[in-house]
């Protein structure tokens, strides 16, 4: 989302801290769902893969962020009201 022109496979792999195979599988699933598009090309005679969000991918990611913001807005007031544990732990429990 922060890179509207897309990212090369290697850049995306580094940002996600994934292996080549793991990232490839994730990208296959996203491409099948039409959330990303992939372009093949060359830079200095080296093969490159460029990955970009599709308009649908951008729309769905924005909707996800809006839902996440709603969850946080609802949880934050409740989280700040509770001090410590809501109830004691059963006998026999100790800090790990």
C-alpha positions, 0 to 999 in steps of 0.5 A, a space after each residue: 500500500 505504501 508503494 503504489 508503483 510496487 516492489 520487487 520480489 527481493 524487496 518484498 521478501 526482505 520487508 516480510 522476512 520470508 523465504 523465497 518459497 514461502 513468499 512465492 506461495 503467499 503471492 500465488 494465493 493473493 494473485 489467484 484472489 486477484 488482489 495483486 498483479 505480478 510483472 516479469 522483466 529484466 534489470 541489468 540482464 537479471 530477471 526481476 518480478 514486480 508485485 503491485 496491488 490491484 485496485 481490488 487489493 487496495 480496496 480490500 486492504 483499506 477495508 481491512 484497516 478500517 475494520 481494524 481501527 474499529 476494533 481498536 477504538 472499541 477495545 481501547 476504552 475497555 482496556 484502560 479501565 481494567 487495572 491488573 487481572 480481572 479475577 485471580 487465577 485458580 490455585 496452583 498457577 504461578 508466573 512463567 
